[in-house]
Amino acid sequence: MSVNTPNKQTSHLKREILVRLIKAYLGDNYAEDVRLIPYRMRPQGSDIQFRCCIHKERAILRDRVIAGLGFDIEEAQDWELLSDLAVKALDRKTPEEHPLTLLQTACNECVPARIHVTDLCQGCVARPCESACRFGAIKVVNGKSHIDQTKCKSCGLCAQVCPFQAITRIIVPCEHACPVGAIAKDEDGLTRIDHEKCISCGKCVKACPFGAVHKKSQLIDILKNIKAKKQVIAMVAPAIMGQLPCTPQQLREAIIDLGFADVVEVAVGADVTSETESKEFKERVIENGDPFMTTSCCAAYNELVEKHIPELKRYRSTAKTPAYYTAEIVKKENPNAVTVFFSPCVAKRREALQNPNIDYVLSFEELGAWFIATGTQVAEYKGEEYTKKASAEGRNYAVTGGVAGAVNALLDDKDKAKPYYVDGLDKASIRDLKKFAKNGKCDLGNLIEVMACPGGCLGGQNTINAYRPAAKQLAEYVKNSPDIKEIIK
């Protein structure tokens, strides 16, 4: 399993901006402090520089602040002051439509993706590259292999057979990472996100080494509601239990100390999802003979089905996501509450926009920045127990295999599912899913668990701890949790 790891330098930049935004909001001169963020991060004479000059540095930081304020960078005007945008953020009633935005100032304008012959080419007599190409796209010209890009299909066979490894594949990181072709250059050579194709999986965010793909934060909206003394309730995804060096109980108390009225585990909703999916699996696959059923808890997968594989809808569970059920429970008990889902991924922002019971989404990255900004030492709290109990299986939704494991835990031995795991959405796994839908069968299993992120939610784009220690920490919590049959009686 390969779990995507973030670019530390760009992550530090984003975190520092979030910390400064929070401090600005909590301070006495919010708008002006926001305006000064780029200048304070890159003062005159600063030796921290990644770009050609300090002015370009500040321009990029300005764009990052705009995203941090929750706005589309593409729509922001060059002449708008950050102080004005900071005030405008306070007037916003609902989050903007799309979770992702692009910093054209930070984009490196990568060369087009292609197969490229380097200067290592020797123009050898054997010419294996010519023989390997089935499209007649490569010929030796003037003692060096030449690729006709109009014929090349980027299959890479020529690169595989070259004895000198002189042929290489040039990729555009964000385009290469996107499993659905939603990000590409337009006719002007500028990178754009096609939101009609985008499934909000966030892979482009981690892939870009320049940090040019950015999430739009909802931090200011959340801070504003807390300051207004509203009943703001945190709903924390199971993956959060592996992110910080503290107990889940200490984490709960620390979050309440930030101003939240209560903290509810989304594992509570996961238990509802498990019960619903297990009953549905038995009815559809065991009793009615359907060839397979897929899980439905991953928001990016649900977007994939809606936008790219509609023929898979009939095989997808009709159960709602854990976040959906948790928000439903919270809103039923607290109709006037403002709900905030604490998320390990970008896709949940998209799901929240479609669910009136989820008001805002806070990423684990943003929570970490909030703790830093307020000087909160989570491990120093005594800890408070969660008022709603969740099962071990519900809490284990955070890792690959957790959802299918929870479903099987509720099935009789004779009805047990044969799980097949899609451990991360990429072009290959999407081809497989399309094949299953087209053929109406899956020989690899009859319960297909789909996770957009390798390793599950614990490998999400918004996580802040390395996968292995996070998994170890979560496993300890799961081990000491009640069985799902004790919760669902």
N, C-alpha and C positions, 0 to 999 in steps of 0.2 A: 504493500500500500504506500502510495506516495501522497503525502499531505502537503498541500501548498503552504509555503512559508512567506510571510510578508517581507517587503523591502524595509529593513530597519530604519534607513535614513529617512525615507518618505513618511514612514509611520511616525517617527519622532517629530517631523515637521508638523504633521496634521495634529498630533497630540498637543504640541506646544501651542498651536493656534487655538485649539479647543480650551485648553487651560486658561489662556489669556482672555478668551471670550467669556468664560464663566466668571473669572475674577473681575472683568469689566462690568458684567451685569450685577454682580454682588457688591460692587464698589459704589462710590458716590458720583462718578463722572462717566457713566456708561458709554454714551455716544462718542465722546471725545477719546476715551481710552480705546474704543474699537478702532477709530480712525487712525490712531497712532501705532497699532499693532505692527504693521510692516516696517515702520521706522525704528521701533524699539527692538525688533528682531534683527534688523540689519541697520544699525546706526552708522553714521559716517565713519569711515576708516575700519569697518568690520572686516576681519580676515576670514570670516566664514562665507564662502562664495562658491556656488556651483555653476553660475552663468557668467556671461561675458562682462557684466558690470553690475553695480549695486542697484541701478535703476531697473534692470530686468529682474533682479532678485526681488525687489519690492513689488513690482508689478505682479509677479507670480504669487507672492504672499498675499497681496490684495485679493486676487482671485480665490485663493484658498479661504480667506476670511469670508468672502461672499457665500461660498458653499457652506461654511460653518454657520453662517446666519440663516441658512435654509433656502437660499435663492439659486435659481438657474444662472450659471455664469454666462451662458450664451445670450441670455436676455438682458443682462446688466449693461448699462450704458457706461462708456469710458469716463464720462464727466461726473457721474454720480459719486458723491463722497461716501466713504464707509460709514461715517457718522449718520448720514441721512438714511442709509440702508439699515443701520442698526435700529433707528427709530421706526422705520417701515416694518421691520421684523416684529416689533411689538404690536403693530396693528393687524397682523395677519390672523385670520380666524381659523383657517385650516391649512395643513401642509400642502406644498406644491405637488403637482400630479406625479411627476416621474422621480424616482429615487436617485438617479445618477445624472451627473453633469460633467462637462469637459472643460479643462483648462487649455485653451489653444495656446496661451502664452507659455505653458510648460511643455506642450507636446513637441517632441523632437523632429516631427515631420519625417518619420522613418521612410527609407526607400521602399518601393513596392516589393512585396513578397515574391520570390522567384527562385529557380534553380540557377546557380551562378558558377561559372568556371573561373577559378582563381589562377594566379600566376604560377602556381605549382605544376600546372599542366605541362607535360613533357612531349605531347604530340606523338605518343608511342605508336609503334608499328601495329601492335595487336588491336588497338582502337576498340576496346571492349565497350566503351560508352556508346559508340555508334551501333554496335550489334545489339546492345540491351534495349535501346530506344525503339519502341513499337510504333512511334508516331513520326519518325523521320525528322525529329526536331534537332538532332545534334550531328554536326559534321566537323571534320578537321579542316581548318582554313589557315593557310600560312603557318603551318606547324603547331597550331593550337586549336583545341576543341572550341566550337562556337555553337551556342544554343539559339535556335530561332524561337523566340518567345511567343510568336503567334501560333506555333505548333505544339509547344511544350504543354504537357498536362500536369506538370509538377509531381509526377509519380515517384521521382527520386531513384529510379533504377540505375541511371547512369552514375549517380553518386555512390551507390552501393558497390558497383563493379570496378570503379576506378582504383587501380593499384597504388596510386600516389595520394589518394584522398584529396584530389585537387578540385573536386566538384562539391559544392556545399549548398545547403538550402538556406536562403536568407528569409527570415520571418519578420513580421511585424508583431511584436509580443501580444498586444491587445487583440488583434485580429486572429492570431493563432490560438489564443486561449478561448475565445468566444465559441461555444459549441453550436451556435445557430446563425452565425454570420451577421450579427446585429450591429457590428462596429466596423467601419471602413472609411476610406477617404472619399470625399465628394468630388465633383468636377473641378473644384478650385484647389484640390489637394489638401483640404482640411478634414481632419478626422471627425466623424459624426456618429452618433448613436441612433439607430433606427428603432424607435420605441415600439413600433408595431411588431418588430421581431424580438426585441429584447425580453428575456425571461427573468431579468434582475438577479441572475446567479452570482454576479459580482466578480467573476473570474478575471475580467478585464482590469478591475481595480488593483488586484494583486499582481497581475502580469506586467503592467506598465512600470518600467524601471525609473520613470520620471515623475510618477505620481500624478499623471495628467488626467486620469479618470477619478472622479471624486464623488463621494456620497454627499447628499444634501442633508445637513443635520436638522433635527427638530429640538435641539437643546434649549434654545431661547424660548420656544413655545412652552416647553415643560417647566422651565424656571419661572416663566411668567405666571403660570397657573398655580404653582406652589406659593409664589409671593402673594398672589391674590387670596390665599388661605382656602383654596378649594380642596376638596377631598380627592387627592391624587393617589391612586393605587398602583403599585408596581406589580407587574406580572412577569416573573423571571423564568426564562427558558431553562430546562435542565442542564444545558451545557455550561451555565454560569457557575455551577458548583465546582468546576475544575479550573477556574480562572485566577483566583486570588489565594494567597497563602493564609487561609482562615477557614473556620468551620462555616457550614451553611447558616448556622444560628447567629454567628458573629456578623455574617454578611447581611442578614435580615435586619439586625439592629442598626448597622451602619447606614443602610439604605433609608430606614425610617428617620435616622438622624439628619439626613439630607432634606427632610421635609415631607416625605411620603407618609400617607395615613396608614397604609398597610402594605404588606408584601405577600403575594400569593404565588405559589409554585405552579408553573404551567404543566408540571407533571400531573397535577390534579385533572386538568383537561385531557392529558394523554391517557389517563385511565378510562375516560369516557370514549376516546377514540379507539382504544384497544377493545373495549367491550363491544362497541358498534361494529368494528371490523371483523372480530371473531364470529359474531352472529351472522354477519353478511357473508363471510367466507364459507361458513357451513351451509348456508342456504344456497348460495350461487354455485359453489364448486362441488361440495360434497353431495348435496341433495339434487340440484338441477343439472349438474354435469358440465358447468362452464369450464373451459380448458385452463383458465388461470384468472387471478385477480391481482391488481397492483394496489399498493398502499397509496394513501392520499395525504400524508402529513407534511410533505415537503412543498413549500410554496413555489419554489422555482420549477419543480416537476409539474405542478398543477398548471403553471403558466406555459410550460412546454407543451403539455397536452392541448390546452386551449388554442395556442397559436400555431403549433407545428405538427401535432399528431392527433387531430380530432378523432381519427378512427380508433384511438386507444381509449376514448371516453367510456365506451361500453364495458371495458375491462377494469376500469379504475373504481376503487371503493367509493361509495357515496358518503362515507364518514367524513366529518369535518376535521380540520386540523386541531391539535391540542390548544393552540392559541385561540381558535374560534370558541371552543367549548369553555375555556377558562374565562374569556371575556364575557361570555354569555352568563356564566355563573356570577361573576363579579357585578355585572350590570343589573342582574335580577335582584341581587341583595342590596346593591347601592346604586339606584337609578340615576342619581345626580353626580356620581363619581366620574373623575377624569381618569381613564385607564391608559397606562403606559406599558407597552411590551418591551422587555429587555431582551435584545436579539443578538444571536451570533452571526447573522447573515443579512445581506442586503434585501433578499427576496421578501422578508417579512414586512418591509416598508411598503412594498407593493400590495401585499395581502391586506395590510391594515387600511390602505386607502380604499379597499373594496368592502371593508367591514365597519359598519357604524358603531360597533361595540368597542373597537380599538381606536382610541383617539390619537395616540402618538407612539412612536417607536424610538427607543434609546439603544444604541449599540453598546456592546461590552467595552469597546474603545472609549466611547463617550463617558461611560460610567467610571472607567479608570481615570480619565482626565478630570472628572468631577471630584473624585476622591483626592487627587493631587492638588487641585485648585483650592480645596477647603482644608487641606492638611489632615484629612481623615486617615487614621491608622486603624484599618479594619481589624487586624489581629489583636488589638488591645481591648476590644469590646467583650463583655461577658457573654453575650449572645441571648437571643430570644427564640423560642420555639414557634414554628409556623402553626397558624390556627387551623389550617386545612391539611389533612394528611394525604400523602401520595404514596404510591407503591414503589417497590424496587424496580419493577418493570417499566413504570411510567417515567421514572428518573433515568432509566437506561435508554430512553429514546434518543439521547444525545449521541449515541455511537451506532455505527453500522451494525445491523443485526438486532438492534434493540426493539424496533417496531415489530418485526416478525416474531421475535422471541416473546413479546408481550401477547401477541395474538395467539401463539401456540400454547402459552401458559393457561389460556382460558378455554382451550379445546380439549375434548376427550382424546384419549390415546388413539382411538380408531379414526379420528377426524383430523389428526395433526397435519398441518401444511408442510409441503416440501419447499422451503424458501430458496429463492434465487436473489442474490444481492447485486444491485447496480450501485457500486461504490464510487460515486462521482459521475456527474454528467459530462461527457465529452462527445466528440463526433462519432467515435466508435460505438459507445453505449447507446447513443441516440439511433444509430443505424440498426442496432439490435432491437431496440424497442419498436421501431417502425416495422421491422421484419416480423416480430411477434404479432403486432396488430394486423398486418397484412395477411399472414398465414393463419391467424386465429389459433395459434398454439405456441407453447413454450416448452420445449423438451427438457429444459434445465430446472424447472420447478413450477409449482402451481400458485405460489404466492410471491410476487415480485416486489421486493422492497427497494424503493428508489430513493437514493440520497444524492442531492446535487453536489455536495462537497465530499471529497475523499475522507473516509473516516467518520462521516456523519456530521452532525451539527457541531461537534467538538473540533472539527476542521474547518469551520466556517470562516468567512472573510473578516468578520468583526471580532474574532477571538483574540485574546491578548496573552495567552499562555501557550507554550510549546505543547504539541499534542501528547507526547508520552507522559510528562508529569501531570497534565490535565486529566488524562485518562486514568492514571493511577489514583488521583485524588477523587475523581468521580466514582471509581469502582469501590472505594472505601465507603462512600456515602450510600451507594446502592446496596452494599453488603449488609449494612446496618438498618435497612429499610424494610417495612412489612411486605409480605407477599401480596400480589394483586388480588388474590381470592379473599384476602382478609379485608381489603378495601371495598371490593365489589361483592356484596352479599345479596 
